[in-house]
């Protein structure tokens, strides 16, 4: 009888814990505020994060986790280059946004 009661309590505990779990986080965070930039050669380098925010449905404000990819940007040569922003939430979902920077001589 004790074994039956133990198994019954164990099953109830497992079922109640399963009912308390949240839905898995599969929604990527959203980056907003990315704007094209005009840069004049010789000026101080722009603040690429100015005005950006990143929000996640589970983690909330994760703006401080935004990463900036400037691998295509060359501030030494006139042209139009792409800036890529990415942010990853605790569940590993990644959101991205991009804008352009126009480098003018």
C-alpha positions as CSV (number, residue, x, y, z in Angstrom):
1,X,0.0,0.0,0.0
2,X,2.9,2.4,0.8
3,X,4.4,1.7,-2.6
4,X,1.1,2.5,-4.3
5,X,0.7,5.7,-2.4
6,X,4.3,6.7,-3.2
7,X,3.8,6.1,-6.9
8,X,0.5,8.0,-6.8
9,X,2.1,11.0,-5.2
10,X,5.0,10.9,-7.6
11,X,2.7,10.8,-10.6
12,X,0.7,13.8,-9.2
13,X,3.8,15.7,-8.6
14,X,5.2,15.1,-12.1
15,X,1.8,16.1,-13.7
16,X,1.5,19.2,-11.7
17,X,5.1,20.3,-12.6
18,X,4.4,19.7,-16.3
19,X,1.3,21.9,-16.0
20,X,3.4,24.8,-14.6
21,X,5.9,24.9,-17.5
22,X,5.8,27.9,-19.8
23,X,5.5,27.5,-23.5
24,X,8.9,27.3,-25.2
25,X,10.4,30.6,-26.3
26,X,10.6,30.5,-30.1
27,X,10.0,34.1,-31.0
28,X,13.1,36.1,-31.9
29,X,13.7,39.5,-30.3
30,X,12.8,42.7,-32.3
31,X,15.3,45.5,-32.9
32,X,13.8,48.9,-33.6
33,X,15.2,52.3,-34.3
34,X,17.8,51.4,-37.0
35,X,18.2,54.5,-39.3
36,X,20.5,55.2,-42.2
37,X,23.5,57.3,-41.4
38,X,25.3,60.0,-43.4
39,X,29.0,60.2,-42.4
40,X,31.5,62.8,-43.6
41,X,35.0,61.5,-43.8
42,X,37.1,63.0,-41.0
43,X,34.2,63.4,-38.5
44,X,34.2,61.4,-35.3
45,X,33.0,57.8,-35.8
46,X,29.2,57.6,-35.4
47,X,27.5,56.0,-32.4
48,X,26.0,53.1,-34.3
49,X,23.7,52.1,-31.3
50,X,22.1,55.6,-30.9
51,X,18.3,55.2,-30.8
52,X,18.3,51.4,-31.0
53,X,16.2,49.2,-28.7
54,X,15.8,45.5,-28.6
55,X,12.7,43.9,-27.0
56,X,12.0,40.2,-26.4
57,X,8.7,38.6,-25.5
58,X,10.2,36.7,-22.5
59,X,13.4,38.6,-21.6
60,X,12.0,42.1,-22.0
61,X,14.4,44.9,-22.8
62,X,17.7,43.4,-24.1
63,X,19.0,46.5,-25.8
64,X,22.4,46.1,-24.0
65,X,22.9,42.7,-25.9
66,X,22.8,44.3,-29.4
67,X,25.8,43.5,-31.5
68,X,27.0,45.6,-34.4
69,X,28.6,44.0,-37.5
70,X,30.7,46.7,-39.3
71,X,32.6,44.2,-41.5
72,X,31.2,45.8,-44.7
73,X,31.8,49.4,-43.5
74,X,34.9,51.4,-44.6
75,X,34.9,55.0,-43.2
76,X,38.1,55.7,-45.2
77,X,36.5,55.4,-48.6
78,X,33.4,57.1,-50.0
79,X,30.5,54.8,-50.7
80,X,27.4,53.2,-49.3
81,X,27.8,50.3,-46.8
82,X,25.5,48.1,-44.8
83,X,25.5,47.9,-41.0
84,X,24.0,44.7,-39.5
85,X,22.5,44.6,-36.0
86,X,21.8,41.3,-34.2
87,X,20.5,40.4,-30.8
88,X,20.0,37.0,-29.2
89,X,17.7,36.2,-26.3
90,X,18.3,33.7,-23.5
91,X,16.5,31.0,-25.4
92,X,19.0,31.4,-28.4
93,X,16.5,33.2,-30.7
94,X,18.2,35.8,-32.8
95,X,16.7,38.9,-34.3
96,X,18.4,41.1,-36.9
97,X,18.1,44.5,-38.5
98,X,20.2,46.5,-40.8
99,X,20.7,50.0,-42.2
100,X,23.0,51.8,-44.5
101,X,25.8,54.3,-43.9
102,X,26.7,56.7,-46.7
103,X,30.4,57.8,-46.4
104,X,30.9,61.2,-48.1
105,X,34.3,62.7,-48.9
